[in-house]
Amino acid sequence: MTSFDTLFTKDRIYISNQVKQEDVFVEVYQDLLRQDCVTEEFLTNLLEREENYPTGIALTPVDLKLPNIAIPHTESQFVKTSGIVPIKLNNQVIFHNMIKPEEKLDVSFLFMILNQNGEEQTGLLAAIMDFINSCDKDELVTFFNTEDPAELFNFLENNFKGVIAND
């Protein structure tokens, strides 16, 4: 597994005011493309993959206070780097449930996976879930409600490093 410094960067943490899934994806895609992190085809494939293989996750089984999240991603040929892109949604956005695709979830936070190496996908997904399960739930609620990218990064730096170190 890669190190924290390669998974997260301060210039790839987003706060979005969009109200639709596609608009969030477009907003983040445009900046990731500008940073040369993804290919031109990334957005089309991300939207297609999300439609066919939804990524919404209900966190209420972990703790009733936690919001729903999604972990969108696409195939590695559309990505030029590996990492996790945190996206705080100021408006809940509808995603379909990963486990029960017919179920719609109001999602408040995204962990978009950029996966240049197809084999890392499962490990990154597991690391995100380990992070959520290992954090103090009240601190995690505060994290999910934070609207300051620097505070989001600091929380991840302080709490995600342990998850990677235990890998």
Long-range contacts (C-beta under 8 A, 24 or more apart in sequence): 1-120, 1-123, 1-127, 1-164, 1-167, 2-82, 2-120, 2-164, 3-164, 4-156, 4-157, 4-160, 4-161, 4-164, 6-82, 6-83, 7-82, 7-83, 7-84, 7-124, 7-127, 7-160, 7-164, 8-83, 8-84, 8-86, 8-153, 8-156, 8-157, 8-160, 9-83, 10-149, 10-150, 10-153, 11-35, 12-37, 12-83, 12-85, 13-85, 13-86, 13-87, 13-149, 13-152, 13-153, 14-85, 14-86, 14-87, 14-88, 14-149, 15-87, 15-88, 15-90, 15-147, 15-149, 16-87, 16-88, 16-89, 16-90, 17-90, 17-91, 18-89, 18-91, 18-93, 19-91, 19-93, 20-93, 21-50, 21-93, 21-94, 21-95, 22-47, 24-87, 24-89, 24-93, 24-110, 25-50, 25-72, 28-85, 28-87, 28-112, 32-85, 32-114, 36-80, 37-79, 37-80, 37-81, 37-83, 37-114, 38-78, 38-79, 38-80, 38-114, 39-77, 39-78, 39-79, 39-80, 41-78, 42-74, 42-78, 42-79, 45-74, 45-75, 45-78, 46-72, 46-73, 46-74, 46-78, 48-74, 49-73, 49-74, 49-75, 50-95, 53-98, 54-95, 54-96, 54-97, 54-98, 54-101, 55-95, 55-98, 56-95, 56-96, 56-97, 56-98, 56-104, 56-105, 56-107, 57-97, 57-98, 57-99, 57-105, 58-97, 58-105, 59-132, 62-132, 62-133, 62-137, 63-137, 63-140, 65-137, 65-138, 65-141, 66-132, 66-137, 66-140, 66-141, 66-144, 67-92, 67-107, 67-108, 67-109, 67-141, 67-144, 68-95, 68-105, 68-106, 68-107, 68-108, 69-107, 69-108, 69-109, 69-110, 69-111, 69-132, 69-144, 70-95, 70-105, 70-107, 70-109, 70-110, 70-111, 71-98, 71-110, 71-111, 71-112, 71-113, 71-125, 71-128, 72-110, 72-112, 72-113, 73-112, 73-113, 73-114, 73-115, 73-121, 75-118, 76-115, 76-116, 76-117, 76-118, 76-121, 79-114, 79-115, 79-116, 80-116, 81-114, 81-116, 82-114, 82-115, 82-116, 82-117, 82-120, 82-124, 83-113, 83-114, 84-111, 84-112, 84-113, 84-114, 84-124, 84-127, 84-128, 85-110, 85-111, 85-112, 85-113, 85-114, 86-110, 86-111, 86-112, 86-152, 86-156, 87-111, 87-112, 88-144, 88-146, 88-147, 88-152, 90-147, 108-144, 109-144, 123-167, 127-160, 127-163, 127-164, 127-167, 130-163, 130-166, 131-156, 131-159, 131-160, 131-163, 134-159, 134-162, 134-163, 135-159
